[in-house]
Amino acid sequence: MARQSGLTGWLNPLLLTFWVGALWMTAITASVLFQTIPDRQLAGQVAGRLFTIVSYIGLGSGLWLLVQRLASEGFSAFKQGLFWVVFVMWVLVLIGEFGIQPLLAQLKASALPNDVMQSVFASRFRTWHGVASIAYLVECLLGVWLVVKSR
């Protein structure tokens, strides 16, 4: 995102750093949770909560960055690669938080009182969890690209 003065001059890079940093820190933390906590259900609950928080950070940060870019650049924002990278990241957050995560929660609820991985829903859960993981990885990598290119 181009250099700007005033509020957006420091707010845009701050929001971008906060969002991308939260993405990567949550990925690392989730890995540590599953390595440290013997109860996989508990580790999954804590990790899920962290991913939800990061999703809302991404929704707010991404929306601000997109709206601000449109307000300052007008329709020429649509010709900028940085705009589209933020947009794709923001869409991935929407898909993950409001599409995939509710599906995973429903599969977990349907498996009760058993763990979803010990139920007939295990295969579907693994598939959708894999899709979510790939989308999250893409978001993380796009975030790194965005941080490098926006300097």
C-alpha positions in Angstrom: 0.0 0.0 0.0 1.5 3.3 -1.0 2.9 5.9 1.4 0.2 8.2 2.8 0.1 10.9 5.4 -2.0 11.3 8.4 -4.1 8.5 10.0 -3.7 6.1 7.1 0.1 6.8 6.9 0.6 4.7 10.1 -2.7 2.9 10.5 -2.6 0.9 7.2 0.9 -0.7 7.9 -0.1 -1.2 11.6 -3.3 -3.1 10.6 -1.5 -5.1 8.0 1.2 -6.1 10.4 -1.3 -6.9 13.1 -3.3 -9.1 10.7 -0.4 -11.0 9.2 1.4 -11.3 12.5 -1.7 -12.7 14.1 -2.1 -15.2 11.2 1.4 -16.6 11.7 1.4 -16.5 15.5 -1.9 -18.4 15.6 -0.6 -21.1 13.3 2.5 -21.5 15.5 0.4 -21.5 18.7 -2.0 -24.1 17.3 0.8 -26.4 16.6 2.2 -25.9 20.1 -1.2 -26.6 21.6 -1.5 -29.9 19.9 2.0 -30.9 20.9 1.6 -29.8 24.5 -2.0 -30.6 25.6 -2.7 -34.3 25.7 -6.5 -33.8 25.3 -6.9 -33.2 21.6 -10.4 -32.0 22.0 -9.3 -29.3 24.4 -6.4 -28.3 22.2 -8.8 -28.1 19.3 -11.2 -25.9 21.3 -8.5 -23.5 22.3 -7.0 -23.4 18.8 -10.5 -22.9 17.3 -11.1 -19.9 19.6 -7.7 -18.4 18.5 -8.5 -18.9 14.8 -11.9 -17.2 15.4 -10.2 -14.2 17.0 -7.8 -14.0 14.1 -10.7 -14.2 11.6 -12.3 -11.1 13.1 -8.9 -9.3 13.1 -8.7 -10.1 9.4 -12.3 -9.1 8.7 -11.8 -5.7 10.3 -8.3 -5.1 9.0 -9.1 -6.3 5.5 -12.3 -4.3 5.3 -10.5 -1.1 6.4 -7.6 -1.6 4.0 -10.0 -2.3 1.1 -12.3 0.6 1.8 -9.5 3.0 2.5 -7.8 2.0 -0.8 -11.0 2.6 -2.7 -11.6 5.9 -1.0 -8.1 7.2 -1.8 -7.6 5.6 -5.2 -11.1 5.4 -6.6 -11.6 2.8 -9.4 -7.9 2.7 -10.1 -7.6 0.6 -6.9 -9.0 -2.3 -9.0 -5.9 -2.2 -11.2 -3.6 -2.7 -8.2 -2.2 -6.1 -7.3 -2.0 -5.2 -3.6 -5.7 -4.4 -3.6 -6.5 -7.8 -5.0 -4.2 -9.7 -2.6 -6.0 -8.0 0.3 -9.3 -8.8 -1.3 -8.4 -12.5 -1.8 -7.2 -12.7 1.8 -10.4 -11.1 3.1 -12.5 -13.5 1.0 -10.6 -16.5 2.4 -11.4 -15.2 5.9 -15.1 -15.0 5.1 -15.1 -18.5 3.6 -13.2 -19.9 6.5 -15.1 -18.3 9.3 -18.7 -18.3 7.9 -18.5 -21.3 5.6 -16.0 -24.0 6.7 -15.9 -23.4 10.4 -19.7 -23.8 10.9 -19.5 -27.0 8.9 -16.7 -28.3 11.1 -18.7 -27.3 14.2 -21.8 -29.1 12.9 -19.8 -32.3 12.2 -18.4 -32.1 15.8 -21.9 -31.6 17.2 -23.3 -34.5 15.2 -20.6 -36.8 16.5 -21.4 -36.1 20.2 -21.0 -37.7 22.7 -18.0 -39.1 20.7 -15.0 -37.3 19.5 -15.6 -36.4 15.8 -12.4 -38.4 14.9 -13.9 -41.5 16.4 -17.2 -41.1 14.5 -18.7 -41.8 11.1 -18.0 -38.1 10.4 -14.2 -38.4 10.7 -13.6 -38.6 7.0 -15.7 -35.6 6.2 -14.1 -33.7 9.1 -10.6 -34.5 7.9 -11.5 -33.4 4.4 -13.0 -30.0 5.4 -10.2 -29.5 8.0 -7.7 -30.0 5.2 -9.5 -27.5 3.0 -9.5 -25.0 5.9 -5.8 -25.6 6.5 -4.9 -25.0 2.8 -7.0 -21.8 2.7 -5.3 -20.6 5.9 -1.8 -21.4 4.5 -2.7 -19.5 1.3 -3.8 -16.5 3.4 -0.6 -16.6 5.4 1.6 -16.7 2.3 -0.3 -13.9 0.6 0.1 -12.0 3.9 3.8 -12.4 3.7 3.9 -11.3 0.1 1.7 -8.3 1.0 4.0 -7.2 3.8 7.1 -7.5 1.6 5.5 -5.7 -1.4 3.9 -2.9 0.7 7.2 -1.6 2.2 
